[in-house]
Amino acid sequence: MSGSPKLAVQFEGVSKVLAGRQILDKLSFDVREGETFVIIGYSGTGKSVTLRHMVGLMAPDEGSIRVENEEITTMSRRELEIMRRKFGVLFQSGALIAWLTLFENVELPLLEHTKMSRKKRAEIVQEKLEIVNLWQDREKYPAEISGGMKKRAGLARALALDPGIVLYDEPTSGLDPVIANEIDKLINRLKREHHMTQIVVTHDMDSAFEIGDRIGMFYKGSMIQIGTPEEIQSSTIPEVQHFITGGREGAISRRANTAVIRGVAPGMLSQRSLEAIESEAPVATAEQGYVLLSEEEAAAAALQPQEETEGPVDTAGPRNATPSLEPEETDA
Amino acid sequence: MSWTDNVITRALKGAGFTLVLLLEAIGHSTQIWRRRRAIFTQMHVIGTQSIPIASFFMLLIGMVFALQVGIEFARFGQTNLVGLVLVAAMVRELGPWMVGFVLIARVGSSMAAEIGTMQVAEEIDALEVMSINPASFVVMPRIVALSIMGPVLTVIGTLVGIVGGGIVSNLQLGVTWSDYLRFAEDGAEALDIYWGLLKSFVFSIVSGSVACAIGMKTSGGAVGVGRASRNTVVLSLTLVVFFNYLLTSFYRIVKMFVSGVL
């Protein structure tokens, strides 16, 4: 069909039992070509297992997985090896080979799978390391660099062979907000400039909303909702709401420069929080005083003079969550 | 399923996995030239860096062995024959064995820990995803390096052990160097030397593939890596003494065949 988008990855009724636990339970979803599909869900519930199925590192007990319309569950090892070249994978810890420098790590896939000259390889490695801003650290070993740098180097390696599909396993976990933002921007840039299909597993909601074309909420082995970031944000499914708000009573961003919370922030001891806990109030909505702003709005709001009034009303001035040494606000 | 069944199943599974991994590594030995850098690195780590400890070990073993034999032989006034017994024991048993033990303790354990850490840190998965077979990239260079350096170290260790025995014979047992060497020459014939090298080659392959296989099957973080390292040492030692018995029995048959008894 010419009208419908091409599918990069399709999961149909995929089930997997690991150590007696049903990790995947008739999991079905598709990822369209060129989109960024974000899988959110609780830690340790099988999101990474889903990714491993996608590249044939694990085989499902039942169900069908297709990558660019080819069934991968029945492939031989050799066929899988060829199929995997469509993918670049960024592992949670970067998974760099410890005894190779960053340069050699990025060069590795080129060395193994192409017949390029040394000069050509060096050019590509330079290009990829510059994308992630690590060219100056190329001679370092993984043990000598920080976790964030390892992830970025892992991404450079994942991109080395210009894959059509890139998988990210928790790309922003364990990173400071600034680096996390950088990774998000990079993901968006790869989509924009290279039209890569990207599948991101994360539980960082800021990141999910920032990068996702569509978001799928993974819960108890299957997708309980798939939709655009807006659809997910306004989801009426309690599990989804609970997850995206971090179980707190408002949609709260931890990332300083992407969101501003209007009204009173629900501190541990604030009256509203206690009331909410007692009444088991589900989730705060915009009406209740919490608004998630876009980056531009947040920047604009941050420039306005700050006012603060007591009480859970929407008339309070904007509060920028950026940590500051100065007293955050004084009563007007 | 009773626990004995469970243990047997696990042992068989483990043995199967190890064997498949070894065969796969052997299958990838066509890539020896391509992986020469990794192989040389491993040969250095496994071999060159093991020379001091293996030599020290063998020197002392040679000395102690000569002393003990000297005590008994003195009763019959045959102290001159110390060299003969020592060389026979060194070449056929002590050399391959003790060097094997040193390699298991020094190299096998760290190899399992290294590969185990790679497994835990998803590096092995990363290789698979990049369509780089870990059997070729990780396992083959290590087993090749070990199977070359094991016999080399055995030769060095055995020579050092014989020298150690000579020093003790000369200084403490009063045997002249010329007597010691004259009888030492009779201690081993070509077959013994080849057999000693064969043993050391087999021990290297056994301990190398055990270390790699256990490393590849590691799970459970730092604790898992520790467990992998310990299991490697225990299992490798057990298998080495077992294979040693088999090889010695086989040696006896070959020896009888060669000398015309069979």
Interface residues (C-beta under 8 A of the other chain):
Chain A: R52 V55 L57 E81 I82 R84 R85 F87 V89 F91 Q92 S93 A95 L96 I97 A98 W99 L108 P109 E112 H113 G154 R157
Chain B: T41 T117 M118 A121 E122 E123 D125 A126 L127 E128 V129 M130 S131 I132 N133
